[in-house]
Amino acid sequence: MIKKISLTIISLILWTNVQANLEGYDNNEIKNFINHMHTKHNFNKAKLEKLFIEIIPEKRIKKFFKKAPERTLTWNGCNKKDKNCTNYKKLFVTKNNVRRGLEFWLKNKKDLQQAYQKYGVPPEIIVSIIGIESKYGTRTGTFKTFDTLASLSFGPNKGRRSNFFKTELINFLLMCRENKFDPSSIKGSYAGALGQPQFISSSYRNYAVDFNNDKKIDLWDSTEDIIGSVANYFKRNGWKNNQPIMSKIIYLESESNFIKNESKKSYRPKISYSNYQKHGLSSDISIEPSSLVSVIGRKEKDGNVYSFGHKNFYVITRYNRSRLYALAVYFLSKEIRSAKSRMERL
């Protein structure tokens, strides 16, 4: 009885400290959250309260989530005089990224091959993801993840996606318990993305795998787990081995307006190739007439270029929903694959 009373007193003291320290936070929501984690997931209330007490306000988050000034975001079509234009290709498909990607591939050749054999995802795709997400593991984030997710769920950075971040906070705590991580020491991106592949907590729990069989899943320092987890993510989202990502569209000038309008539609492949053939469009590779494709447009230096997007292109957008992101993964992977082929011919 004395022990129970003591724990109650400690809990009350901790909760008083939580309320005193968390300026700009919704204390009632935090209390409800702690009760929920205790009741549904059997978390220790005092330990959760301690995590909230130790939150250090992070002013940088607001800067990252602040609405950016209007800019033109293009694949590769910025003019020199256009100061408010971001050239996405030049951000990621660089000589440095290709060189480092090749180095990563050679260093981890065995694990990449094993992942390919198990999941059917080519090494160059896995390497490109890691390169784009964390510069091959050199930038995994400096924000305390618990503090970040708490601020986005209940605090000064709470916005319209607060319920999403609250769900991620739940998954983060469960992920830490499942992998014996200290939730107060984990760091990630300003939005809570974790490790070299930058998985959010729910993705970590659903897609990350123990690829080296050491009874834990480490997406920061275990290259085997990182490679296997990226491959598993793609496989689980529908990646098809030995199937195209994009293919060149051959078309008549008279179909320019049609193809331009088609490129503005969803990049989810929903229209049969045979339907596009009726409009005089054809691919530079052999495609079954019943295959579903989309039209992907991009702006290059010489003008607009159009390609068919296949199922695997859409799968890349399940990792990041941006069309430009998928283009970056695809073209970086092609450059890395070419660099490896050139090296092997020497």
C-alpha positions as CSV (number, residue, x, y, z in Angstrom):
1,M,0.0,0.0,0.0
2,I,2.8,2.4,0.9
3,K,4.5,1.6,-2.4
4,K,1.3,2.3,-4.3
5,I,0.8,5.6,-2.5
6,S,4.4,6.6,-3.2
7,L,4.1,5.9,-6.9
8,T,0.9,8.0,-7.0
9,I,2.6,10.9,-5.3
10,I,5.6,10.7,-7.7
11,S,3.2,10.6,-10.7
12,L,1.4,13.7,-9.4
13,I,4.6,15.5,-8.9
14,L,5.8,14.6,-12.4
15,W,2.5,15.6,-14.0
16,T,2.7,19.0,-12.2
17,N,6.1,19.4,-13.7
18,V,4.8,18.5,-17.1
19,Q,2.2,21.2,-16.9
20,A,4.7,23.8,-15.6
21,N,7.3,23.1,-18.3
22,L,5.3,22.7,-21.4
23,E,4.3,26.2,-22.5
24,G,2.3,26.1,-25.7
25,Y,1.3,22.5,-25.3
26,D,-2.2,21.2,-24.7
27,N,-1.9,19.6,-21.3
28,N,-5.3,17.9,-21.4
29,E,-4.4,16.2,-24.7
30,I,-1.0,15.1,-23.3
31,K,-2.7,13.7,-20.2
32,N,-5.2,11.8,-22.4
33,F,-2.4,10.5,-24.5
34,I,-0.5,9.2,-21.5
35,N,-3.6,7.5,-20.2
36,H,-4.2,6.0,-23.6
37,M,-0.7,4.6,-23.9
38,H,-1.0,3.2,-20.4
39,T,-4.4,1.6,-20.8
40,K,-4.1,0.3,-24.4
41,H,-0.3,-0.4,-24.6
42,N,0.6,-0.9,-21.0
43,F,3.2,2.0,-20.9
44,N,4.5,3.3,-17.6
45,K,2.8,6.6,-16.9
46,A,5.8,8.0,-14.9
47,K,8.2,7.2,-17.7
48,L,6.0,8.9,-20.3
49,E,5.6,12.0,-18.1
50,K,9.3,12.1,-17.7
51,L,9.7,12.2,-21.5
52,F,7.3,15.1,-21.7
53,I,9.1,17.0,-18.9
54,E,12.4,16.7,-20.7
55,I,11.1,18.1,-24.0
56,I,13.4,20.9,-25.2
57,P,11.7,23.5,-27.5
58,E,13.0,23.2,-31.0
59,K,12.7,26.5,-32.9
60,R,14.0,25.0,-36.1
61,I,10.8,23.0,-36.7
62,K,8.7,26.0,-37.4
63,K,11.2,27.2,-40.1
64,F,10.9,23.9,-42.0
65,F,7.1,23.8,-41.8
66,K,6.7,27.5,-42.6
67,K,5.0,28.0,-45.9
68,A,7.8,28.6,-48.4
69,P,7.7,31.5,-50.8
70,E,6.2,30.7,-54.2
71,R,8.7,28.9,-56.4
72,T,8.7,27.0,-59.7
73,L,9.7,23.4,-59.0
74,T,10.8,21.8,-62.3
75,W,12.7,18.7,-63.3
76,N,15.4,20.3,-65.4
77,G,14.0,23.5,-66.9
78,C,15.1,26.4,-64.9
79,N,16.4,29.4,-66.7
80,K,19.5,31.3,-65.4
81,K,17.5,34.5,-64.9
82,D,14.7,32.7,-62.9
83,K,15.7,33.2,-59.3
84,N,12.6,31.5,-57.9
85,C,13.1,28.2,-59.7
86,T,14.3,24.9,-58.2
87,N,15.9,22.4,-60.6
88,Y,15.1,19.1,-59.0
89,K,17.4,17.1,-61.2
90,K,20.5,19.1,-60.2
91,L,19.7,18.5,-56.6
92,F,20.0,14.8,-56.7
93,V,21.3,13.4,-60.1
94,T,24.8,14.7,-59.5
95,K,28.3,13.4,-60.2
96,N,29.0,13.2,-56.5
97,N,25.8,11.2,-55.8
98,V,26.7,8.8,-58.7
99,R,30.2,8.4,-57.4
100,R,29.2,7.8,-53.8
101,G,26.4,5.5,-55.0
102,L,28.9,3.3,-56.9
103,E,31.1,3.2,-53.8
104,F,28.1,2.2,-51.7
105,W,27.2,-0.5,-54.2
106,L,30.7,-2.0,-54.3
107,K,31.1,-1.9,-50.5
108,N,27.7,-3.6,-50.0
109,K,27.5,-5.8,-53.1
110,K,26.8,-9.0,-51.2
111,D,23.9,-7.6,-49.2
112,L,22.4,-5.8,-52.2
113,Q,22.5,-9.0,-54.2
114,Q,20.8,-11.0,-51.4
115,A,18.1,-8.3,-51.2
116,Y,17.6,-8.5,-55.0
117,Q,17.3,-12.3,-54.8
118,K,14.7,-12.2,-52.0
119,Y,12.7,-9.1,-53.0
120,G,13.4,-8.6,-56.7
121,V,14.4,-4.9,-56.2
122,P,17.5,-3.9,-58.2
123,P,20.6,-2.8,-56.3
124,E,20.7,0.6,-58.1
125,I,17.1,1.4,-56.9
126,I,18.0,0.7,-53.3
127,V,21.2,2.6,-53.5
128,S,19.5,5.6,-55.1
129,I,16.9,5.7,-52.3
130,I,19.6,5.7,-49.6
131,G,21.5,8.4,-51.5
132,I,18.6,10.7,-51.9
133,E,17.2,10.2,-48.4
134,S,20.3,10.5,-46.3
135,K,23.3,11.1,-48.6
136,Y,24.3,7.5,-48.1
137,G,23.9,7.7,-44.3
138,T,25.7,10.9,-43.6
139,R,22.5,12.9,-42.9
140,T,19.9,11.1,-40.8
141,G,18.6,14.1,-38.9
142,T,19.5,16.0,-35.8
143,F,16.0,16.5,-34.2
144,K,15.0,14.6,-31.1
145,T,12.2,12.5,-32.5
146,F,10.0,12.3,-29.4
147,D,10.2,16.1,-28.9
148,T,9.5,16.6,-32.6
149,L,6.4,14.4,-32.8
150,A,5.1,15.7,-29.5
151,S,5.4,19.3,-30.7
152,L,3.6,18.5,-33.9
153,S,0.9,16.6,-32.1
154,F,0.2,18.7,-29.0
155,G,2.5,21.7,-29.0
156,P,3.4,25.0,-30.7
157,N,3.9,23.3,-34.1
158,K,0.6,21.6,-34.1
159,G,-1.2,21.9,-37.4
160,R,-3.8,20.3,-39.6
161,R,-1.9,17.0,-39.6
162,S,-1.7,16.7,-35.8
163,N,-3.7,13.4,-35.8
164,F,-1.2,11.9,-38.2
165,F,1.8,13.0,-36.0
166,K,0.0,11.7,-32.9
167,T,-0.4,8.3,-34.6
168,E,3.3,8.5,-35.5
169,L,4.2,9.3,-31.9
170,I,2.3,6.2,-30.8
171,N,4.2,4.1,-33.4
172,F,7.5,5.7,-32.3
173,L,7.0,4.6,-28.7
174,L,6.0,1.1,-29.7
175,M,8.9,0.9,-32.1
176,C,11.3,1.9,-29.4
177,R,9.9,-0.7,-27.0
178,E,10.0,-3.4,-29.7
179,N,13.6,-2.7,-30.5
180,K,14.8,-1.8,-27.1
181,F,15.6,1.8,-28.1
182,D,15.8,4.7,-25.7
183,P,13.0,7.1,-26.9
184,S,14.8,10.0,-25.4
185,S,18.0,9.5,-27.5
186,I,16.6,8.8,-31.0
187,K,17.1,11.6,-33.5
188,G,15.6,12.0,-37.0
189,S,14.3,14.6,-39.4
190,Y,12.2,17.6,-38.6
191,A,9.1,15.6,-39.5
192,G,10.1,12.4,-37.6
193,A,11.7,10.4,-40.4
194,L,14.3,7.9,-39.1
195,G,17.5,6.3,-40.1
196,Q,19.3,6.1,-43.4
197,P,16.2,5.2,-45.4
198,Q,14.2,7.9,-43.5
199,F,11.2,5.7,-42.5
200,I,8.5,7.3,-40.5
201,S,7.8,5.3,-37.3
202,S,4.7,3.4,-38.7
203,S,6.8,2.4,-41.8
204,Y,9.6,1.3,-39.5
205,R,7.2,-1.0,-37.7
206,N,5.5,-2.3,-40.9
207,Y,8.3,-2.6,-43.4
208,A,11.7,-2.6,-41.6
209,V,13.3,-6.1,-41.4
210,D,16.1,-7.8,-39.5
211,F,18.1,-8.7,-42.6
212,N,21.2,-9.8,-40.7
213,N,19.3,-11.9,-38.1
214,D,20.8,-10.3,-35.0
215,K,17.3,-10.0,-33.3
216,K,17.0,-6.3,-33.8
217,I,16.2,-3.8,-36.6
218,D,18.7,-1.0,-36.8
219,L,18.1,1.5,-39.7
220,W,21.0,3.8,-38.6
221,D,24.0,1.6,-38.4
222,S,23.1,-1.9,-39.8
223,T,23.7,-1.6,-43.6
224,E,22.1,-5.1,-44.0
225,D,18.9,-4.0,-42.2
226,I,18.8,-0.8,-44.2
227,I,19.2,-2.5,-47.6
228,G,16.7,-5.3,-46.7
229,S,14.1,-2.8,-45.3
230,V,14.1,-0.6,-48.4
231,A,13.8,-3.7,-50.7
232,N,10.9,-5.0,-48.5
233,Y,9.2,-1.6,-48.6
234,F,9.2,-1.7,-52.4
235,K,8.2,-5.3,-52.6
236,R,5.3,-4.9,-50.2
237,N,4.1,-1.9,-52.2
238,G,3.9,-3.9,-55.5
239,W,7.3,-3.8,-57.1
240,K,7.6,-6.2,-60.1
241,N,10.9,-7.7,-60.8
242,N,12.3,-7.3,-64.4
243,Q,9.5,-4.9,-65.3
244,P,10.0,-1.3,-66.7
245,I,9.8,1.8,-64.7
246,M,9.5,4.3,-67.6
247,S,9.7,4.0,-71.3
248,K,10.0,6.6,-74.1
249,I,6.8,7.7,-75.9
250,I,7.0,8.0,-79.7
251,Y,4.2,10.3,-81.0
252,L,3.2,12.6,-83.8
253,E,3.3,16.3,-83.4
254,S,-0.4,16.4,-84.0
255,E,-0.9,14.6,-80.6
256,S,1.1,17.2,-78.6
257,N,-2.0,18.7,-76.9
258,F,-3.4,15.2,-76.1
259,I,-0.2,14.0,-74.5
260,K,0.3,17.2,-72.6
261,N,-3.2,16.9,-71.1
262,E,-2.6,13.2,-70.3
263,S,0.5,14.1,-68.4
264,K,-1.5,16.3,-66.0
265,K,-3.5,13.3,-64.9
266,S,-2.6,10.9,-62.1
267,Y,0.7,9.1,-62.4
268,R,-1.0,6.0,-61.2
269,P,-1.2,3.7,-64.3
270,K,-4.9,3.3,-65.0
271,I,-5.2,3.5,-68.8
272,S,-4.3,0.5,-71.1
273,Y,-1.5,0.8,-73.5
274,S,-3.8,-0.1,-76.3
275,N,-5.9,2.9,-75.6
276,Y,-2.9,5.2,-76.1
277,Q,-2.0,3.3,-79.3
278,K,-5.3,4.3,-80.7
279,H,-4.1,7.9,-80.4
280,G,-0.9,7.2,-82.2
281,L,1.3,6.9,-79.1
282,S,3.8,4.0,-78.9
283,S,6.5,2.9,-76.6
284,D,10.1,2.3,-77.5
285,I,9.9,-1.1,-75.8
286,S,7.5,-4.0,-76.2
287,I,4.4,-3.6,-74.0
288,E,1.4,-5.9,-73.8
289,P,-1.7,-4.0,-75.1
290,S,-3.6,-4.6,-71.9
291,S,-0.8,-3.2,-69.7
292,L,-1.8,-0.2,-67.6
293,V,0.4,2.9,-68.0
294,S,0.3,6.6,-67.3
295,V,1.9,9.6,-69.1
296,I,4.8,11.3,-67.2
297,G,5.9,14.7,-68.4
298,R,9.1,16.4,-67.4
299,K,10.8,19.6,-68.5
300,E,14.3,19.2,-69.9
301,K,16.6,21.9,-71.3
302,D,15.3,21.3,-74.8
303,G,11.6,21.3,-73.9
304,N,9.0,18.9,-72.6
305,V,9.7,15.2,-72.7
306,Y,7.0,12.5,-72.2
307,S,7.4,8.9,-71.1
308,F,5.1,6.1,-70.1
309,G,5.0,5.5,-66.4
310,H,4.7,1.8,-65.5
311,K,3.6,0.1,-62.3
312,N,7.2,0.3,-60.8
313,F,7.2,4.1,-61.3
314,Y,4.1,4.3,-59.3
315,V,5.6,2.1,-56.6
316,I,8.5,4.6,-56.2
317,T,5.9,7.3,-55.5
318,R,4.7,5.2,-52.5
319,Y,8.0,6.0,-50.9
320,N,7.5,9.7,-51.6
321,R,4.4,10.9,-53.4
322,S,6.3,13.4,-55.5
323,R,6.5,12.7,-59.3
324,L,9.8,14.6,-59.3
325,Y,11.1,12.4,-56.5
326,A,10.3,9.3,-58.5
327,L,12.1,10.8,-61.5
328,A,15.2,11.5,-59.3
329,V,15.3,7.9,-58.1
330,Y,14.9,6.6,-61.6
331,F,17.5,8.7,-63.3
332,L,20.0,8.5,-60.4
333,S,19.7,4.7,-60.5
334,K,20.3,4.7,-64.2
335,E,23.5,6.8,-63.8
336,I,24.8,4.6,-61.0
337,R,24.1,1.4,-63.0
338,S,25.9,2.9,-66.0
339,A,28.9,3.9,-63.9
340,K,29.1,0.3,-62.6
341,S,28.9,-1.1,-66.1
342,R,31.7,1.2,-67.3
343,M,33.9,0.2,-64.4
344,E,33.3,-3.5,-65.1
345,R,34.4,-3.0,-68.8
346,L,37.7,-1.6,-67.8
